[in-house]
Amino acid sequence: MKKILKYGLLGLLVVALTVALVGCGGNKPAQETAKEQPKDAAKPKLVVGSDAAFAPFEFVENGKPTGFDVDLITALCEEAGYELDFRNMNFDGLIPALQTGQIDAAVSGMSINEERKQVVNFTDPYYKSGLIVAVQAKNNDIKGFDDLKGKKIAVQSGTTGAKMAEKVTTKDKIVYFSNSDQVLLDLKNGSVDAVINDYPVLKYFMDKVAKNDVKLVGEKLTSEDYGIAVPKNKTEVLEKLNAALKKIKENGKYAEIYKKWFNEEPPKE
């Protein structure tokens, strides 16, 4: 009887240990499954507007946007943890799109100035630019900005170049276009006497399209910083983009992008 009781108790102990071990073993796959799940949820989307007709900063090639600004915002989104949603729109529609919440940021060779800072915020500067005058190569009458009085000038609407043209001549002498490509082609074709545009854009146009047809005259009219525009109410986006810009300048990614598009080292800050 004692043996039977002894063996019965032993059997119950084995069963209990087996259940306990199975219970412990059953928890392990659940823990491993939890570990295998991605730590991060889907990346938040950043909708970025740009006028992709401003080479070499943004333009369309083989159906896709490319350029210095495009590479820059791609690197910034990667660093900041955003999924980039790139939208192509006219330059003069970028700030209204920011104000109405259609886009989260605008990168489009946009100069930082006091007028724009009243309605949008800007990141730290990412490029040093400036305005200059361009004329046809055969034009020997216009040698600088002061010679533009009474001349027909082509500009891009909503730009600092347009503002500068309005200072030297009357609006009836200014031809406004929605993008930079139209401005430059009008000059190349001789439809206008001059254009006022950003130096790197004019230089790129001369090198790639109109080397023997267009020339730069006079000195740079301004010194301007480009920045990424962000709505006033999106301070977190501004902070993340600034932190990412600082990071890629430190790790060499910014210099890599700069050299790719301008064939030179970025200027020292």
C-alpha positions as CSV (number, residue, x, y, z in Angstrom):
1,M,0.0,0.0,0.0
2,K,2.8,2.3,0.9
3,K,4.6,1.4,-2.4
4,I,1.4,2.2,-4.3
5,L,1.1,5.5,-2.5
6,K,4.7,6.3,-3.1
7,Y,4.6,5.5,-6.8
8,G,1.3,7.5,-7.1
9,L,2.9,10.5,-5.5
10,L,5.9,10.2,-7.7
11,G,3.7,10.1,-10.8
12,L,1.8,13.2,-9.8
13,L,5.2,15.0,-9.2
14,V,6.4,14.0,-12.7
15,V,3.1,15.3,-14.3
16,A,3.4,18.5,-12.3
17,L,7.0,19.1,-13.4
18,T,6.1,18.3,-17.0
19,V,3.3,20.9,-17.0
20,A,5.5,23.5,-15.5
21,L,8.2,22.9,-18.1
22,V,5.7,23.0,-20.9
23,G,4.4,26.3,-19.4
24,C,7.9,27.8,-19.3
25,G,8.6,26.6,-22.8
26,G,5.4,28.0,-24.1
27,N,6.4,31.5,-23.0
28,K,9.7,31.5,-24.9
29,P,8.3,31.7,-28.5
30,A,6.1,34.6,-27.5
31,Q,9.1,36.5,-26.2
32,E,11.1,35.7,-29.3
33,T,8.2,36.8,-31.5
34,A,8.0,40.1,-29.6
35,K,11.7,40.6,-30.1
36,E,11.4,39.9,-33.9
37,Q,8.8,42.7,-34.3
38,P,10.2,46.0,-35.7
39,K,10.9,48.5,-33.0
40,D,9.8,51.4,-35.1
41,A,6.4,51.9,-36.7
42,A,6.0,53.2,-40.3
43,K,8.1,56.3,-40.9
44,P,6.1,59.6,-40.7
45,K,5.6,61.1,-44.2
46,L,7.1,64.5,-45.0
47,V,5.4,66.2,-47.9
48,V,7.9,68.5,-49.6
49,G,7.1,70.9,-52.4
50,S,9.5,72.1,-55.1
51,D,9.5,73.8,-58.5
52,A,11.5,71.2,-60.4
53,A,12.6,73.6,-63.2
54,F,15.6,75.3,-61.4
55,A,18.6,73.3,-62.5
56,P,21.0,72.3,-60.9
57,F,18.9,72.5,-57.7
58,E,15.8,70.7,-58.9
59,F,14.8,69.6,-62.3
60,V,13.2,66.5,-64.0
61,E,15.4,64.0,-65.8
62,N,14.0,60.8,-67.3
63,G,10.7,61.5,-65.6
64,K,12.2,61.8,-62.1
65,P,13.1,64.8,-60.0
66,T,16.8,65.2,-59.5
67,G,19.3,67.9,-58.5
68,F,21.2,69.3,-55.5
69,D,18.0,70.1,-53.5
70,V,16.5,66.7,-54.3
71,D,19.6,64.9,-53.1
72,L,19.8,67.1,-50.0
73,I,16.2,66.7,-48.9
74,T,16.4,62.9,-49.5
75,A,19.5,62.8,-47.2
76,L,17.8,64.9,-44.6
77,C,14.6,62.8,-44.5
78,E,16.7,59.7,-44.2
79,E,18.6,61.2,-41.3
80,A,15.5,62.6,-39.6
81,G,13.5,59.4,-40.0
82,Y,10.9,60.7,-42.5
83,E,9.5,59.1,-45.6
84,L,9.8,61.7,-48.4
85,D,6.8,62.6,-50.5
86,F,8.1,65.0,-53.2
87,R,5.6,67.3,-54.9
88,N,6.3,69.3,-58.0
89,M,4.5,72.7,-58.1
90,N,5.1,76.3,-59.3
91,F,7.4,78.4,-57.2
92,D,4.9,81.1,-56.5
93,G,2.5,78.5,-55.1
94,L,5.0,77.1,-52.5
95,I,4.4,79.5,-49.7
96,P,0.6,79.5,-50.1
97,A,0.8,75.7,-50.0
98,L,2.8,75.8,-46.8
99,Q,0.3,78.2,-45.2
100,T,-2.7,76.1,-46.1
101,G,-1.0,72.8,-44.9
102,Q,-0.8,71.2,-48.3
103,I,2.9,70.6,-47.8
104,D,5.1,70.2,-44.8
105,A,8.2,71.9,-46.3
106,A,9.5,73.6,-49.4
107,V,13.0,73.1,-50.9
108,S,13.4,75.0,-54.1
109,G,16.4,77.3,-54.1
110,M,14.4,79.7,-51.9
111,S,16.2,82.7,-50.6
112,I,15.7,83.6,-46.9
113,N,14.5,87.1,-46.6
114,E,12.5,89.2,-44.1
115,E,9.3,89.3,-46.2
116,R,9.1,85.5,-46.4
117,K,10.1,85.1,-42.7
118,Q,6.9,86.9,-41.8
119,V,4.8,84.0,-43.0
120,V,7.0,80.9,-42.8
121,N,10.0,79.6,-40.9
122,F,13.3,78.7,-42.4
123,T,15.9,76.1,-41.6
124,D,19.5,77.1,-41.1
125,P,21.0,78.1,-44.5
126,Y,22.2,75.3,-46.7
127,Y,23.6,77.2,-49.8
128,K,25.1,80.7,-50.4
129,S,23.8,82.2,-53.6
130,G,23.3,85.6,-55.2
131,L,21.6,87.4,-58.1
132,I,23.3,88.4,-61.3
133,V,22.4,89.8,-64.8
134,A,22.7,87.7,-68.0
135,V,22.3,88.9,-71.6
136,Q,22.8,87.5,-75.0
137,A,26.5,87.0,-75.9
138,K,26.3,89.5,-78.7
139,N,24.9,92.3,-76.5
140,N,27.5,94.9,-75.8
141,D,25.2,97.6,-74.6
142,I,24.3,96.1,-71.2
143,K,27.3,95.9,-68.9
144,G,25.5,95.7,-65.6
145,F,22.4,96.3,-63.5
146,D,22.2,100.0,-64.1
147,D,22.0,99.5,-67.8
148,L,18.7,97.7,-67.5
149,K,16.6,100.8,-67.2
150,G,14.0,100.8,-69.9
151,K,15.1,97.3,-71.1
152,K,12.9,94.2,-71.4
153,I,13.7,91.8,-68.6
154,A,12.5,88.3,-68.0
155,V,12.1,87.0,-64.4
156,Q,10.5,84.2,-62.5
157,S,7.4,85.2,-60.6
158,G,7.7,85.4,-56.8
159,T,11.5,85.4,-56.7
160,T,14.0,87.9,-55.4
161,G,15.1,88.3,-59.1
162,A,11.6,89.7,-59.9
163,K,11.8,92.1,-56.9
164,M,15.2,93.3,-58.2
165,A,13.9,93.9,-61.7
166,E,11.1,96.0,-60.3
167,K,13.6,98.3,-58.7
168,V,15.4,99.1,-62.0
169,T,12.5,99.4,-64.5
170,T,8.7,99.6,-64.8
171,K,6.5,96.5,-64.6
172,D,5.4,96.9,-68.2
173,K,9.0,96.1,-69.3
174,I,9.1,93.0,-67.2
175,V,8.1,89.6,-68.5
176,Y,7.0,87.2,-65.7
177,F,7.2,83.5,-66.1
178,S,6.1,80.7,-63.7
179,N,9.4,78.8,-64.0
180,S,13.1,79.5,-64.6
181,D,13.4,77.4,-67.7
182,Q,11.0,79.7,-69.6
183,V,13.0,82.7,-68.4
184,L,16.3,81.4,-69.7
185,L,14.9,80.2,-73.0
186,D,13.4,83.6,-73.6
187,L,16.8,85.1,-73.2
188,K,18.5,82.5,-75.4
189,N,15.9,83.1,-78.2
190,G,16.4,86.9,-78.0
191,S,12.8,87.7,-76.9
192,V,14.1,89.8,-74.0
193,D,17.1,92.0,-73.4
194,A,18.2,90.4,-70.1
195,V,17.3,88.2,-67.2
196,I,18.0,88.6,-63.5
197,N,18.4,85.2,-61.9
198,D,20.5,83.2,-59.4
199,Y,24.2,82.9,-60.3
200,P,24.5,79.1,-60.0
201,V,21.3,78.6,-62.1
202,L,22.6,80.9,-64.9
203,K,26.0,79.3,-64.8
204,Y,24.6,75.8,-65.1
205,F,22.4,77.0,-68.0
206,M,25.3,78.5,-69.8
207,D,27.5,75.4,-69.3
208,K,24.8,72.9,-70.4
209,V,22.5,74.7,-72.8
210,A,23.7,78.1,-74.0
211,K,27.5,78.4,-73.6
212,N,27.9,80.5,-76.8
213,D,24.6,82.3,-76.7
214,V,24.5,83.9,-73.2
215,K,27.0,85.7,-70.9
216,L,27.0,87.2,-67.4
217,V,27.6,90.9,-66.9
218,G,28.5,93.0,-63.9
219,E,29.0,91.8,-60.4
220,K,26.7,89.8,-58.2
221,L,23.8,92.0,-57.1
222,T,23.1,90.3,-53.8
223,S,24.4,87.6,-51.4
224,E,21.6,85.3,-50.5
225,D,21.2,82.2,-48.4
226,Y,18.9,79.4,-49.4
227,G,16.8,77.7,-46.7
228,I,14.1,75.1,-46.5
229,A,10.8,76.8,-45.7
230,V,8.5,75.2,-43.1
231,P,5.0,76.3,-41.8
232,K,5.0,78.4,-38.7
233,N,3.1,75.7,-36.8
234,K,5.4,72.9,-37.6
235,T,8.3,73.6,-35.2
236,E,9.1,69.9,-34.7
237,V,9.7,69.5,-38.4
238,L,11.9,72.6,-38.4
239,E,14.0,71.2,-35.4
240,K,14.4,67.8,-37.0
241,L,15.5,69.2,-40.3
242,N,18.0,71.5,-38.6
243,A,19.4,68.6,-36.6
244,A,19.7,66.5,-39.7
245,L,21.4,69.3,-41.7
246,K,23.9,69.7,-38.9
247,K,24.5,65.9,-38.8
248,I,25.1,65.5,-42.6
249,K,27.5,68.5,-42.6
250,E,29.5,66.7,-39.8
251,N,29.5,63.3,-41.3
252,G,30.5,64.4,-44.8
253,K,27.3,63.6,-46.7
254,Y,26.6,67.3,-47.4
255,A,30.0,67.8,-48.9
256,E,29.5,64.6,-51.0
257,I,26.2,66.0,-52.5
258,Y,27.7,69.5,-53.0
259,K,30.7,68.2,-54.9
260,K,28.5,66.0,-57.1
261,W,26.6,69.0,-58.4
262,F,29.1,71.9,-58.2
263,N,32.4,70.1,-58.7
264,E,34.0,71.8,-55.8
265,E,34.2,71.7,-52.0
266,P,31.4,73.6,-50.1
267,P,32.6,76.9,-48.7
268,K,33.8,76.8,-45.1
269,E,31.4,78.2,-42.6
